[in-house]
Amino acid sequence: MSKRKHAIEAHFQSGLRLHGTGRLPEAEQVYRQVLAAAPDHADCLHMLGVIASQCGQSQAALGCIDQAIAIKPSAAMFHVNRAAALLALRQLDAALLACQEAVRLKRNLGEAHQVMGHVLSDLGRPEEALAAYRDALRYKPELPDLYDNIGLVLRQAGRLEEAVVALRQAVKRAPRDAPAQGNLAGVLKELARPAEAEECYRAALRDHPDDPVLHLNLAIVLLLRGKFEAGWEQYEWRFRAGAVQIPPCSQPRWNGEDLGGRTLLVRAEQGMGTTIQFCRYVMMAAARGRVVFEVQPGLRHLLRGVAADVVTVGDALPSFDTWCPLLSLPHLFGMQAPMPPYLAADADRVAAWRERIGTHGRRIGIAWQGNPVAAVERGRSIPLREYLPLAQVPDVRLISLQKHHGLEQLATVPDGLRIETLGEDFDAGPDAFIDTAAAMQCLDMVITSDTSVAHLAGALGRPVWVGLQHVPDWRWLLEGEDCRWYPTMRLFRQTKRGDWGGVFARMAELL
C-alpha cells in the first residue's frame, strides 16, 4: 500500500472510531475529507449513508449507499443498510430484494436476516419474519434487539404466550431497555394479565422516570384495572407521549378552580365516541361557569345542549380565559356515577324515522365496525356474518346503523342474515349522528361493536348490548356485564381471544 493510500485508510479508520462513539458530525466531516481525496472510496460512501440513516435522512442514505454498491457490489453489508434505508422509505418490496441480495452474497450474515425480518413483518408475513429472526439468532446471537424482534413478531402472529417468553429473554439481556420492558408489558396486558403488566411498567419507570410512553401505557393498564385516580393522573402524559395533539393556547390551563366569571374552553380530543362519552364532564364544568366546547366537525348539532357555546374545530374561537383538554376533566372531577340520559334526539326527526322504520317486529339496530385504519380498531370490529344467530331469533328485525367503513360486508352476508338499511339519506348531511340518534329512539335496542354507536346509544339512555374483544379498550374494564358509564348498557365479553361465536350465542339465547 502506498503512503498516500495508507494515510487515507488511517484517516478513514479515525472516522470509524468517531462514528463508533456517537460523534456523528465529526465522523461525517472525516468521511467527506476522505472522499475529497479518494472519491471512489466505497466504504466511506457507505458510512456516510449509515450516518444519514441514523439522522433520519433515508433518501440521502440511499443515494450514498447506491454509489458505494456501484463501486463495490459484492459488499453484503452495503445491501443490508440499503435495505434498511428502503424500509424507512416504506419501499418494502425493494427492501426485501436488497436483503435477499445480501444473503446471497453472505449466507451467514446475521444483520441481513434481522433486517429481512423487519421487512417481512411490515409486509404482514409474521411467520416468515420469525424464521428470518431465528436465522439471525443462529448466525449472530449477540445482535441487539433480536429477542425483542422475535417477541414482537410472535405477538403479530397471535402467539402471545411465546411472545412473553421471548420478551422476558429480551429484558434479561437488556434489563434497562425501555422498549423491551414496554413490549413485554403490552403483551401481558393483551393476555389479560394487567397486574403483571403494571409491574413491568413500574419497573421500567424506575430506570426511565421521564419516559412519557411508559407513563401513558401505565395509565391505560391502571384504567383497565379500575384504578381511576392513579390512572387519570398518569394519563396526563398522553400529550408528551405524542398520542394526542391539541393546538396550543396562550391562555392558562384550567385546574378545576371556580371560574369566577371567566370563560373556559374545553377542547375535544381523540375520536367522536370519546367526545360523546366524556362530554358529560363538560356539563359538570358548565355548572361552574361559562364553557365553550370545541368538538369535531359534525358533532356540533348533536352536542348543542352540552355547553353555552359549542364550536367546531377549525372555526374561529370566541374569547376565553382558560382552557382544558376534554379527557383531563375526569382527572379534575374524579369518577362519577353513571348518568341518566344526557343527550337527546331531535323530536321531528324521531317522528320521521318512526314512520319510515315502522313499529312491527323486534327492531334491533346494529353496527359492527369502526375506522379500520385506526390502531385501536384492531380486534374490536365484528365480522357482520357473526350477527347470523340474532337473525334466527323469531320476529327480530336487524336494522343497519353502520356508516362508511364496513358497508361492503352487506353484499356478502350468509343466507338467513337479512339486514335492513335506512337509505342513502341516512346521516348524509354535514351533521353526524343526528339521524342515528333519532332512529335509535324508534328501535327496541342496539347491538354493536365497540364504536361511537355504542356511546351514542348509552348517552341517549337506549338499551344497548356491546360485544367486546377478550381484552377490550380500557374504558370497559376487564370484568362484568354492567357498564359504569351507561346504566342501560350490557357488556358481552369474549371468553377467549377472537371468539365472537360465543358472544353472539349468548346474545341470541337472551333475545
N, C-alpha and C positions, 0 to 999 in steps of 0.2 A: 504494500500500500504506500502510495506517495505521501510525502509530508503534508501536501495540501489535503488529500483525502483523509489522512489521519486527523488533521485539525478539524475538518468538517464533521467527522464522526464523533470526535471528542465534544465538540460544541453541541451536537445533537443529543449526546448522552447527558450533557448538563441540562438540556431542556427536559429530557425524560425525568431527571431527578426532581426538577422544579414541579413538573406535572404531577409526579407521584406524591408530593407533599401538599398538593392542592393550590399551588401558586400559579393559577391558570394564566393571568395576564403576562407574567414574566416568562412562563413557558412558551406562550404564543409568540412573544417577541423573539425568543431564541429560535423557534422553528422558522419564523419568517426571515431571520438573518441567515439561517442555513440555506433556505430556498433562494435567497438572493445570490448566494454563491454557487448553489447547485440546484437549478430549477427542476431537475428530474429526480430529486431525492424522494422516492416513493414513500418511504417510512415517515418522512417529515410531513408530506401532504396528508397521509393517513392520520397522523396525530393531530394535525390542525382540524381535520374533520371530527376527531373524537372530542376535542375541546368545544367545537361548535355544537355538537350534540349535547355535551354537558351544560352548555349555556342556553339550551332550548332553541338553537338555530338549526333546525333539522335540514332545511333546504340547502343552506350553506354547507352543512356537514356532508350532504350527499354529493355536492359538487366537488369538494376536496377529495372525498374517498373515491369517486369515479375517476378522477385524474390519477390517483395512486394506483388503482386497478389497471388503468390503461398502460401504465409503466411496468407494473409487477402483477400480472393477472393470477399468478399461482399462490399468492399470499392468502391463505384461508381466512386469517383474522380480519383482513380487509373486507371480505364478503360478509363476515358476521356483523361488523359495525355498519356496513352498508344496509344490511337487513334491519338493524336497529333504527337507523335513520328513516328508512321506508316505513317501518312500523309506526314511528312517531308521526309520520305524514299520513297515516291511515291508508297507505298503499299496500294492502295486506297480501295480495297475490304476488306482487313483485317482491315483497319481503320474504315470502315463503321460498320463492325461486332462489333468492340470494342465500338463504340458509342451506338449501339443498346443494348449491354450488360449493359452499364452504365445507359441507360434509363430504362431498365428492372429492374435494382436494385433501381433506384430512379427516378421516372417518372418526377418529377418537378425540376430536376437538370438543371438549365439554361445553364451551361457550356457544358453539354453533347449535348444539342440541337445546341448550337453555333458551336461546332466542327463538328457535323454532317452536318451542313450547309456548312462548308468549304469543307468537303469531297464530298458531293453531287454536289457542284459547280464544283469541279475539275473533277468529273465524267461526267460533261456535262449534269447535270439534274437540271437546274436552278429553275424550278417551285417547285420541291421537296425541294431544298435548301432554297428557300424563305419560305416555310412552316416551315422548321426547325428553321430558324432565328426568325420567328414570334412566335414560341413556346418559344424560348429563351427569347424573349422580354416580353412575358406574364409571365414567371416564374421568371425572374431576369432582370428587365429593366435597372438596373444600370451597367450591364456588359459593359466593354469598347468596342468600335468599332462596336456595334451592328447595329446602323443606317448606318454606313459606309458599313458593310457587306450587309445589305439589299439593299442599293443603288447599290452596285457593281453587285449583283446577278440580280437585275432588269435590269441593263444595259446588262448583259449577256443574259437575256431573250428578249432583244429588247424593253423593256418597259421604254423608256428613260425619258419621262415626269414624270413618277412615280419615277424613279431613282433620278431625280433632287429634288423632294420633300423630299425623304429620306436623300439625301446627304446634303441638306440645314439643316435638323434636326441634322445631324452628326456634321456639322460645328457649329451650335448653341450650341450644348452640349460641344464641344471642339474647341473653336474658334482659338486656336493656333496650332491645329493639322495639320501639313503639308500634310500628305497623304489624309485626308478628304477634305481639300481645293483643292488639286490637282485633286482628283477624281471628285469633283463637276465641276471643270473647264473642265476636259476631257469630261464629258457628255454634258456640254453646247456646247463645240466645235462640238461634234457629232450631236447636234441638229441645227447646222448652226447658232449658237449664239456666234460668236467669240468675239464680244465686251465684252459680259458678262464674257466669259472665260478669256479674257485678264485681266479684272478687278479682277477676283478671283486669278489668278496667282500673280498679283502685290500685292494684299492684303496679300497673303501667304508669299511673299518675304519680306514684311515689317517685318514680325515676324522671317523669316528664310532667311536672306540675302545671305547666303553662300550655300544654298541648290542647288546642281547642277542639279537635276532632275527638280525642279521648273523652273530654268533658261532655261533649254533645252525645256521644254514644252511651256514656254512663247515664246521662239524663233519660235517654229512651228506655234503657233497662229499668231504671228506677220507676219511671212512669208505668211501664208494663207490669211491674210488680205492685203497683198501687201505692208506692212511696211518693206521694204527690208533693209534699212540701220540699223534700230534698230534690225531687225530680225537676220541679219548676225552677228551682234555683240554678241547677246545672244547665237547664235548657236555655238560659240566657247566653250561653256560649255559642248559640247557633249562628250568630252574626260573624263572630271571629272565625268560626269554622268554615264560613263561606256557604253554608247550607241555605241561607235566606238573604236576599238582597232587598234593601229598602232605601230609597233615596234619602240622602242626609238632610237634616233640618238644622237650621241655626238656632232655633228656639230650644230651651232646656227640656230635657226628658222628664216626664211626669213620674213621680214615685208614689202615687196614691194619696197624696195630701189633699185637703179640701181645696177646691178650685177657687173659692173666694171671688167669684165674678169673672174669673178667667175662662177662656175657651180652650178646650182640649181637642187635639186632633188624634184620632185613633186610625192607624194605617193597617189595612188588611195585609196578610202575608200568606204565602203558600196557595192551596187550591180553593176552589169555590166551596167544597164541602166543609173545609176547615173554617171558612168565613161564616157559613151558616151555623156551624156548631158553636162557635165561640162568640158570635155577635150578642149572645145573652149577657156577656160581661160588659159590652158597650152599653146595654140598657142599665146595668148597675152603675156604671160610671156616669151615665146621664142623670142619675138621681142626685149626683153631687154638683152638677152644674152643666153648662152648655157644652155639647160634644159635637164635633164634626167627624163623620165616619167616612173614610176613603175606602172604596171597595173596588173589586174587579169589574171591568166592563161587562154589562149585562145584569149585574145584581142590584143595581140602584132601585129599580121598581119593586123588586121583591122585598128589599130591606128598608123601604122608605120610612117605616114607622119606628125603626130602631133608635134613631138619634134625631136631634133637631135638624140637622143638615147632613144628607147623605150625598157624597160626590163620587165620581168615577175617577180611577187612576188615569192620569193624563190631562184631566181638566184643571183649570186654574183653581187653586185652593182659596177659600175665604180666609180672612185673617184669623190667626190663632196664637195662643200664648205659650202653650206647652204641648207635648206630643208623647205618644206611646205606641209601640207595636201591639197588634191585637193579641198575640199569644204571650205577651208579658202581663196581660191583665190577670190571668189566673194566679200568677206569682204574687201579684199585689193584693188580690181579693181572697185568695185561698179557694179550695174546692168547695163547691156549692151543692146543695141537694138538687136532685132532678127537678126541672122546672115544668110547670104546666105549659100548654102550647104558647109559644111566644112569637110565632109568625102566623099570618092569615092569608088566605087566598082571596082574590077579587070576586065579589059576590056575583057580578054579571057574568064573568067567565065560568064560574061554577054552574050557574043555571044553563049556560050554553052547552057545556060539556056533559051535564047530566042528560040533556035532551039527546045528544049525539051517542052517548055510551048506553043509555037506557038503564033500566033497573032490574032486568031479568038475570038470573043465574047468580053464582057467587063470583063477583068481579074482583080479580086479583091483578094488580099492576106489577109488572116485573121489569127489572133491569139487571144486566149481567156483566157489564164491562165498563171500566174507566178508560183513560187515555193509555194506550199500550206502550207509548214511548216513555212514560213516567217510571222512574226507578221503583217507586212504591207500589206500582201495579203488579210487579212480579209475584205470581202465585195467588193473587186475591181475586182476579177475574174468574168467572164461572163459565165454562162452555155452555152455550144455550141448550145443547142436547140434554144436559143434566136435569132440565126442568120437566122432562117427559113424565116422571111419576106424578107430578102435580096435575098434569093434563088428564091423567087417567082417573082422577077423583071425580065422581059424578057431579054434574051441574057446575063444574068450575069453568070459568072463562079467564084465560090468560091474556092480558092486555099489555102490549109493549109500551114502556115509558122510556125506552132507550133512544138516545140521540147520538148522532155522529158515529163514533167507533163501535164496531161490533154488529152493525146492521147487516153486514154481508152474511152473517150466520143464518139470517131468516130464510135464505134461499136453499139451505142445506139441512133443514131440521128433519129429524126422523119421522116416519109415518106415525100418526097419532098425536103429534105435538102441534096443535093448532094454536096460532098466536094471532090475535087481532092487533092491528096497528091503527093509529089515530090520525093518519093523513099527513100530507106534505106541509100543511099549515100549522102543525103542532109545534109550538115554540119556535116558529120560523122567523120571528121578528128580532129586533135588537135586544129585547129583554129576555134574559134566561129564566127558565123555570116557572114563568107565570102561568102557562098552560099546564105544566106538570103539577103545580100546586093545586090548580082548580080541578084537574082530573082526579087527583088523589082524594078530593072531597067526595067524589062520586063513586069511589071504589070501596069494597069491603075491607081490603087490606093491601099491603105492598110486600112483595118478597124480592129481595135484591142482594147483590154482592155488596162489598164494602166500597160504595161510591157516594157521590154527593146526593143521589136519590135517597139513600138511607137517612142522611142527615136532614134533608128536607121533610121527609115523612115524619121523622121524630120531632122536628121543630113545629110541625103542624098538629102534632098530637094524634096522628093516624096510626092504627095498628100496623106494625111493620116487623117482618122477620128478616134477619140479616144472616147470610151464610158467610162464615169466616174460615180462613185457612188455619192450619194447625197452630202456628204461631202468628197471630194477627198483628196489625198495627197496634201501637202502644195504647191507644185510647180505649180499646176494647178489653184490656187486661187479658189474663190467661185462663181464667175460670169463670163459670157462672153463666146462667141464661139471662138473668136480668141485666139491664144496662144502666149504669149510674148516671148517664147523660140524659136519657129519654125514658120516661116511665111507660110509654106504650110500645117499647121495642123489646123484642125477644131475640136472643143470640143463639145461633146454631153453629157449633164448632166442629171442625174436622177432628175425629179421634186419632187419625194418623195422617201424615203428610200426603196431600193430593187426593184424599178420599172424599170427593164430592158425592159419590153414590150413597154413602152412609148418611150424609147431611140431608139429602133430598128424600131418602127413605123415611127418615124421622119426620120430616115436614109433611110428607104425603099421609103418613099414619095419623098425625094430629089433625090434618084437614078433614 
